Amino acid sequence: MAKKIVAGNWKMNTLKEDAQKLASEVVNMTKDEVPSDVTLIMCTPFIHLSQVKSLVGSSSNVFVGAQNCYTKTSGAYTGETAAPMLKSYGIDYVILGHSERREYFKESNQELAEKVDIVLANDMLPIFCCGEVLDEREANKQEEIVGSQLEESLFHLSAEDFSKVVIAYEPVWAIGTGKTASSEQAQEMHAFIRGLVEKKYGTEVAAETSILYGGSCKPSNAEELFACPDVDGGLIGGASLKSRDFIDIAKSY
Ligand code: PGA
């Protein structure tokens, strides 16, 4: 069975005190309300990672993630953050290939393959985002697009390494727009993704790969989305900035 995961992508939001408050609330509410078989991850801006990591402590089901990292391990790359640095702060997960990174920072599938490698080499787990933009959906090209994102950034991995990857399917037209994919659309794409993984790595790896849905997921629609057989959780943007909403989403299982 794939692990159930609800990951919050804070994006470039929260000041120091907001981050502290939000993270403490999430940790406390998780203890009281969230079943222990659901993994929660807070993916915070780099600058808050160390603070949030200290607040989380050694919780057994709350983890901390970064939203990106660089392709090199150290050196003269002003302004970048390396995977070993994240590891040295006890960070567990790294989001890679979010559509905002692909769009604004021109991250390519090839560059993302390098980032996936460096995250795995540093014993952290990638949350790899894939998804089509609206034009591609309207042209019915979603499978082709997502297929090549997986093929070019992930399918060079060994089965052992691939089994550490979390996939997030995020139709770009649903991100931050309030327009969620219907549960049928989500299920269809998740089943497609699991099928590709199965073809490449076999039934067992495919069954154990967590495939999260992302894009305007909120307490009011999480239950329906998570009820889909191939949806193993969510990558939550806007709603992860409110502890009550984030926890209610996590409780939707
Ligand atoms: P959203 O963002 O939940 O605000 O749509 C999801 C994401 O970008 O990961």
Boltz pocket constraint, residues with backbone or C-beta under 6 A from the ligand:
constraints:
  - pocket:
      binder: B
      contacts: [[A, 9], [A, 170], [A, 174], [A, 175], [A, 176], [A, 177], [A, 178], [A, 214], [A, 215], [A, 216], [A, 217], [A, 235], [A, 236], [A, 237], [A, 238], [A, 239]]
      max_distance: 6.0
